[in-house]
Amino acid sequence: MTERYSRQQLFQPVGNKGQQQIRSKHVLVVGAGALGSASAEALVRAGIGKLTLVDRDYVEWSNLQRQQLYTEQDAQNKLPKAVAAKNRLRQINTEVKIEALVMDAQPANLESIVQTADVIIDATDNFDIRFILNDLSHKYEVPWIYGSCVGSYGATYTIIPNVTPCLHCILKKMPVGGATCETAGIISPAVQIVAAYQITEALKILVEDVEALRHTFLTFDVWNNQHAEFKTGKMKSDKCSSCGSTQTYPYLAYENQLKTEVLCGRETVQIRPSQRHLYNFDELEKRLKKQGKVDRNPYLLSCQLPEQRFVIFQDGRVFIHGTNDIQFARSLYYRLLG
């Protein structure tokens, strides 16, 4: 190992052997927003062998307050977060293999990646994707680390297949709040605390110090000086369809049809075609210029309509900003692209 990791190696639980193990491992980070930025940077600085970043969104000005990898230029260029993150991370550590994937976190997209990962870091903003990660984790026996934050509140929990209760087990008894960063805001310290816990747990797994893992669901409110943990062992259910004796992985079922959803906490509808569709941006730009101002980069094309903004990604997904009305979004989608 080089001098670069010397201080990490001096930490006894890591040492020379642990650093070699970190260097040989692959971590999947799903989501490249606030938590994903912090986690990805920490892993790259720690010398992870391979990092895979998956994110469906692009950099906006409101991200810059807490998403530490991004710059004003990234927001100006509307760069996909995964791409912008990779660009910055390569400047931090050229020794790490970094794969950046601009795509929706769906079972069909994630399954092959999960099979090669040693740890999954949850940096998403919705429970639909988290339940998918939970099922993939148990199907392929890959540990994953849940994390969430909003306002000054944060929560994290480490899930080890065949050992701990899964997220499906726990959420039968745990209420899911409706607050989001868009409605309740968020301060950067809450992000950094959750990410610190997640990365610490990930490092324990990577160096195979499983006895040091925290076996509690942890929550905190950094502004109101509150901290709580509760044990989860008794919440594990043998009847759980995700981790019980008869596992059916219900959240991996996929209906091959047009998928439309309102993005968490945002006045934005995402439309995902049933099959991957590669657009010809040159032709699309000519067509959409009749509708409004068009901007583009190699990854997406944006058209500003009078009241909505229409963003088309290379994989065929579309964001329609300025509405939560799915029916309206669908009609606009078919009018402009049908």
N, C-alpha and C positions, 0 to 999 in steps of 0.2 A: 504494500500500500504506500501511497505517496504521503508527503507531509500534509497534504490537503485535509486528510481525515484524522490527523494525529490527536487532536483534542477529543474527538469522539472515541477513538481507540483507547485513550487513557481512562475513559469511563469503564470501570471493571465489568459491568454486565455486558458490554459490547466487546471490548478488547480486539485483538488482532483476528481471532477466529470469527467473532461476530461481524466484523467489518467485511470479511471475505464472504460471509453468508449474505449480508445485505447486497453486496456487489453481484451476487449470483441470482437474485430474486426479481420477480416481476410483480408490480402493483398496478391494479386497475383503479383509476379515479373516475367516478361517474359524476359529471357536473364540473364545470370549470368556472363557476362564479366565485363567491367570496370564500367558502370553505375549500372548494377545489383549488383555487389559486394558492391559498396558504398551505394546503397539504402537498400540492405538487412541488412548490418551491422547497419545502422542508425535505421532501423525499429526494429531490435532485441534489440538494446541498449535502444530504447524508450519504450520497453515492449509490443510490439504488441502481441495479443493473439495467432494468427496463421499466419505463413508465408509459402506460397507455391512458390517454385522456379522451373522454367521450363527452361531447356537449353539442346541443342542437341550436344554440343561440349565438348572437353576435354582440360585440362590445357597444354599449350605449353610455352616454355621459353620466347617467345616474349610477353606473357601476363603479366609477372611479373612486368614490369615497371609501370603499371597503375592499375592492377586488384588486389586490396588490400587484398583480403581474401586468396590468394594463396601463396604457398611456393615453393622453389626449389624441394623439395621432391614430391610435387603434380605434377610438370612438369616432373620429372624423371619417375614417375609411370604412367603418362598419365591418371590421374584420371579425370573422367567426372567432369565438373565444378560444376554441381548441387551437386554432392556428396562431393567434396572437400569443397565447400561453407558450406554445412550443418555441416561437421565435425568441421570447424572453428567456426561457429556460435553457435554450442552447447557448445563450451568452453566459449563463451562470455556470454550467458544467457540460463540457463537450464529451465527457466520458460516458454519459448516460444515453442509452438508446431511448428516444422519445417518439411515440406514435400518437399523432393527433387525428381524431376522427370526428368530422362534423356530421353528426347523425342523431337520430332519435334513439333514446335508450329503450329499445324493445327487445324481446326475447330472441327474435331471429337475428338481430344485429349483435347481441352481446354473447350469445351462447359459446361461440368458438373462442372468444377472448377470455371468458371466465375459465374455461378449461385449462388455460395456460398460466393463469394468475396464481400468485401465492396469497394475496390479500386483496380484498375489494374495499375501497373507501367510498362511503356514501357522502356525496357532496351535492345532492339533488335538492329540489324544493317542493317535492310532492310525494305523497304516499303511494300513488300508483306505481311509480318507478321503484320505490323502496320495496314494495311487495314482490315485484319482479326480481330484484336483486336477492331478496330473501329466499325465493324459490330456487333461483340459479345457484346460490350459495350452497343450499342443501342438496340439490341434485348432483353437484360436482364436488361437494365437500371442501369448499373454499371459505375460509373465515371472512366475515365482513364486519365493518365498523360503522354503525349508524351514527349520524350527527345531524343536528338541526339547531337553528338559532333565529330569533326574531326579537326586535326591540333590544332589551338588555338580557334576555333569557337565552339559555342554551341547554342542550341535552345530548348525551352520547351513551352508547351501549355497544359492547363487543359481543358478537355472536359467533360461536364456534359450533359448527355442525356436529351433531351426535353428543354434544356436551351441554350446551346452554339452551334455555328456551329460545325460540326464534321470535321474530317480530310479530308474526301471526299469533303466537301464544300470548304475548304480552298485551297486544292491542285489544284483546277480548275484554280486558279489565281496565285499560288505560284510555281515558277520553282523548280525542284528537281535537285540538283547538282550531279555530278558524282564522286566527291572526296570521298575517303574512307581512313580508317586508314592505309590500306596497301599501298595506293598511295601517300597520303599527310602526313602520320604520325599523331601523336597525343601527346599532353603533358598532364600530369596528372591534372594540375589545371583546364583545361577545363572540364574534367570529374567531378571533385569535385564541380564545380560551378553549372553545370546542375543538378547533384544529389541533391545538397542543395536546389535548387528551387523545384525539384520534391517532395522531402520528406517534405518540408515545406507545399506545397499544399496538400499533402496526409494527414498530421497531421491536417490541417484545416478541411478536409472532415471527418476524423476519430472522431474529437471532435465536429463535426457538427457546426462549425463556418463558414457557407457558405458565409456570408457577407464579410468575409476577403479574399475570393478567388480572385486571379488576373485574370481579364478578358481581357488579352492581349496575343498576341503571342510575346514571348521575344526571342531576339537573342543577342549575344555578341561575340566579338573577344578580348579575354583577353590579347593577346600579343600586339595588335595594339590599345588597350585602346578604343574600340568601344562598344557601348551598344545601342540597339534600341528596341522599343516595338510598336506594332500597334494594334488598336482595331479591333475586328473581327465580331462584332455584325451584321453588314450589309451583311456579307458574307454567312449567313445562308440561304439556299435555300429550299423552300417548295417542289421543284422537286427532291431534292437529294434522291437517291435510298437507302441511308443508314440511313438518319435521317429525311427525308421529310414526307409529308402526306401519301405517298404510299411507305412504306418501303419494299424492296425486299431483302436486305442484299446480294448484288451480290458477295461479296468476301467470303461468306460462302459456295458457290456452290463448290462441290468437285467431280471431275471425278475419278471413282474408277479404276485407272490405274497406271502403273509405273511412278513415279514422279522423274524427273532428273533436277537438277539445279546447276548452278555455284554459289558457295557461295560468298557473297558480298566481293569484294576486295581481294579475295584469289585465288590462282592457285589451286583450289580444286573443284571437282564435287561431289555433294551428290546424291546418288541414294536411293530412298525410295520405297520399295516394296508396291504393292497395298494392301497387307494384312500383318499383323504383323507376323513375322517369327522368331522363337526362334532357334538359331543355337546351335548345340552341339560343344562347343569350343574344346573339346578333339579331336573329329574327324576332325574338321576344321584345328586345329594346325598341325596334322599329314599330311594333304593334302597340306597345304600351305608351310610347311617346305621345300618341293621340289622346291618351287618358290623363296624363300628368307628367311632372318632372321625373326623369329617370336617372338614377345613379347605379353604378355597378362596380364590382371587383371580380376577381376570378372565382369567388365562392358564392356570391349572391347578387341578385338584382333587385333594386328597390324602386317602387313607383309611388310618388306622393299624389294621392287623389284629393279632391276638395275636403273630405272629412276623414278619410282612412289612409293608412299607408300599407301598401301591398309589397311584401318581401318574398321573393322566390329563391329557394336554395337549389344548388346543383342536383341534389338527390330527389328533387320533386316536391319537397315540403314547402308549404306556404304559410307565412305569418300574415294575418290581417289585423293590424293595429288600429285601435279606435272603436272597437265594438266587442261586446260580450254575447252578442246575438248570433247563435250558431246558424240558424236558418238564413239570416241575412248574409253571414259570411259565406255560406255555401252558394247562395245565389250570385254573390259577387265573384266568387271563385269561378263558377261556370260561365259567367258573362265574360270574364276577362281571359280565361284560359281554356274554356270548354270547346 
